[in-house]
Amino acid sequence: MSAMEPNLNFFDKLPFHPFPEWMNDPVCEEPHTHCTDRTHHRSIWISDVHLGTSGAKAELLCDFLKYNSCDTLYLVGDIIDGWRMKTRAYWPQEHVNLIRRILTCAKKGTKIVYITGNHDEFLRRYSGMSFGNIHLVDEYIHHSPNGKKYWVVHGDAFDAVVFNKKWLVVIGDVAYDSLLKVNVWFNRARNTLGMGYWSLSSYLKNKVRNAFSIISNYEAILVRECRKRDLNGVICGHIHHPDVKEIDGIQYANCGDWVESCSALVEDKEGNLEIIKWQKSTLSSVPERSMESEMA
């Protein structure tokens, strides 16, 4: 059995149900009737949600999924932060609501492909298994309507720092989490002053000269591996840096994250790819969105 085409209904064969009852209840909330911005895409890719941490923008992602439907939803790793949950349990109602919405998408016919990452690596032992309309894999081959084939992978296995010095990543992860907490208080102050959201962590990351080198090296490694596999492009996550571009004849797309950029990669019926950055929750008004597009 190929990990790219899972066909085992593993969870249906268990003598017990692996999920609590609240996960069986569909989310029925629909977009506001005055909103005409609901869009159906052929495919949507999201990654690095980091559920189980205070930095996860679960409510905003839930809002995005309310206004954006698709035939196939790819969860490109680090959806659940198993690293953080080993030391501290943090699972508010917003995180529950997001899981329910994803399950509701599956129940309504959306194919869900969950690609494991390093923060949810505890799921890799179940790679290749399916339950209902949800498929758990380590990587996947996406076939675009324009004939192109994309390798979909979280990308941590090709990050030299993660692969060789995991202890360094754990230390950096703790520092990053602390910075995100500072970011929360910083933006509360900005909100009080009537100013919009601004990511302090993204700003500092972009100011670090080595950050550009790390991102470029990461992209080059994935593009090189994609060419070895004789594929047209790679779609990944991991580095929290949304982008769509061509590198040496290979299409590279990173769907970003839902901690800082709040971004998703989407595909239309012709196979064109674009980044959507979701900026505002419908709790206050009709959502705002910005798009960065490039033809695949």
Secondary structure, DSSP 8 states (H G I E B T S, - for coil): --TTS--EETGGGSSS-SS-GGGGS-------TT----EEEEEEEE----BTSTT--HHHHHHHHHHEEEEEEEEES-SB-HHHHTT-----HHHHHHHHHHHHHHHTT-EEEEE--STTGGGGGGTTEEETTEEEESEEEEE-TTS-EEEEE--GGG-HHHHH-HHHHHHHHHHHHHHHHHHHHHHHHHHHTT-----HHHHHHHH-HHHHHHHHHHHHHHHHHHHHTT-SEEEE-SSS--EEEEETTEEEEE---SSSS-EEEEE-TT--EEEEEE---TTTSS--EEEEEE--
